[in-house]
Amino acid sequence: MWLRSLSLTQFRNYARLEWRLEPRAIMVYGANAQGKTNLLEAIAYAAMGHSFRTSSDRELIHWAAWRDPMPFARVIAEFVRKDGPVRLEIALVAEGRQLSQAVPDLQTAAIRKQVRINGIPHRALDLFGHAAVVLFTPQDVEVVGGPPTGRRRLLDLLIAQTSPDFARMLASYQRALSQRNALLRRLQEEKNDPAHLDVWDEAVARYGAPLIDQRARALHAIARYAEDVHKALSGGEPLWLRYVPGLDPFQAEGQMALVGMMWGETFREVEWRERFRRALLRERAQDIQRGTTRIGPHRDDLRFIVDGVDVGLYGSRGQQRTAILAFKLAAARWLASIFQESPVLLLDEVMAELDEERRRYLLRALEEVEQAIITTADRMRFELEFQERARRFVVRQGFLQEDW
């Protein structure tokens, strides 16, 4: 799988860009704050409908576009797969009376997202499954030792690329969870009949149990690749990816604990959905008291264990960087096994803080994929032989030019 073209209009600092690519290593270099990371963001955004840098789509619209009566941004990415090309398009249109003011109120402007797949309108969730990308950024190092939310998102975006149904299930679970939590807060204040929770317990269990199962299965598969990758990167240290579910069906009834066990090997879906529902019922009084749902996949976590040590808690920054890089390369192999073709690797400043041996291993790993797009502020971190094989571009203030 590879990206054949990228078209940007008023996206970040790119007023206009038409970029044609090839199935090979692509190197983009230039000084900081010139637009290198914006290119990777645009590609990942087209593939998944989410920015890895912001939760606000309005920030993706070029600052100069806000002078127009109807500011907008557009990203069009054409990926080539074994079964043919796919064209993914996202347009962001700012709307609202505030925009007609001399100084528009950008923070309150409504953003309408329009998605097209091969020219046909779709929902944003439908983008998943059409293209596979694996992204590495320097900020990923913080995910290893940061809050569980970042690690859940990391895993969820990988799974969603293999299963649009997973993305829809996750959205349904989040809506059901929000409704249950709202009812818990009302019951806390009004002391109504707790049986009103039954319908939301059923919905949370119906959507939540499959999420945990798919997360565990995916992590189990990725872990098989990650162990070998990490050994090669670290000089022999094993990496264990530990799944910590927010609901443990293996504990005796009446007990809840967060343990690292593999779901899906023992229970059929209907069985552990029922166990989830019963667990919610057992915890109902405490949930009402606290006004929130305390168990479920929204409390899941995954831990990076190197040679028996949780590097998220006790590892150095170098160990955390090696662990997350091994995870990303392992995820690429996992996606390749599912799609039967390699995903597109998007690597932002990946060589920073890596020693010479790790850099050599990474460059060898890039030979496994059909296309890798790499950004760097210092091209001399890459071997000259690799630079000669790669197609090189230099970026300056939102303008991209090929380096011959």
Salt bridges, closest charged atoms under 4 A:
GLU18 OE2 - ARG16 NH2 2.71
GLU22 OE1 - ARG24 NH1 2.91
GLU22 OE2 - ARG391 NH1 3.90
GLU41 OE1 - ARG12 NE 2.85
GLU41 OE1 - ARG53 NH1 2.94
ASP57 OD2 - LYS113 NZ 3.30
GLU78 OE2 - ARG4 NH2 2.69
ASP83 OD1 - ARG81 NE 3.34
GLU89 OE2 - ARG74 NE 3.27
GLU89 OE1 - ARG87 NH1 3.22
GLU95 OE2 - ARG112 NE 2.71
ASP126 OD2 - HIS122 ND1 3.30
ASP126 OD1 - ARG123 NH2 3.64
ASP126 OD1 - ARG168 NH1 3.12
ASP140 OD2 - LYS328 NZ 2.69
GLU142 OE2 - ARG317 NH1 2.82
ASP156 OD1 - ARG215 NE 2.85
ASP165 OD1 - ARG168 NH2 2.88
ASP198 OD1 - ARG284 NH2 2.73
ASP201 OD1 - ARG180 NE 2.54
ASP201 OD2 - ARG284 NH2 2.69
GLU202 OE2 - ARG206 NH1 3.99
ASP213 OD2 - ARG217 NE 2.97
GLU227 OE2 - LYS231 NZ 3.64
GLU253 OE2 - ARG278 NH2 3.12
GLU253 OE1 - ARG282 NH1 2.67
GLU269 OE2 - ARG273 NH2 3.08
GLU274 OE2 - ARG277 NH2 2.44
GLU274 OE2 - ARG278 NH1 3.71
GLU283 OE1 - ARG294 NH2 2.30
ASP287 OD2 - ARG180 NH1 3.07
ASP287 OD1 - ARG294 NE 2.99
ASP300 OD2 - ARG215 NH1 2.85
ASP301 OD1 - ARG151 NE 2.70
ASP301 OD2 - ARG303 NH1 3.16
ASP310 OD2 - ARG303 NE 2.86
GLU349 OE1 - ARG381 NH1 3.55
GLU353 OE1 - ARG317 NE 3.28
ASP355 OD2 - ARG358 NH1 2.62
GLU356 OE2 - ARG360 NH1 3.04
GLU368 OE2 - ARG333 NH2 2.97
GLU385 OE2 - ARG389 NH1 3.48
GLU402 OE2 - ARG391 NE 2.83
ASP403 OD2 - ARG379 NH1 3.05
ASP403 OD2 - ARG392 NE 3.65
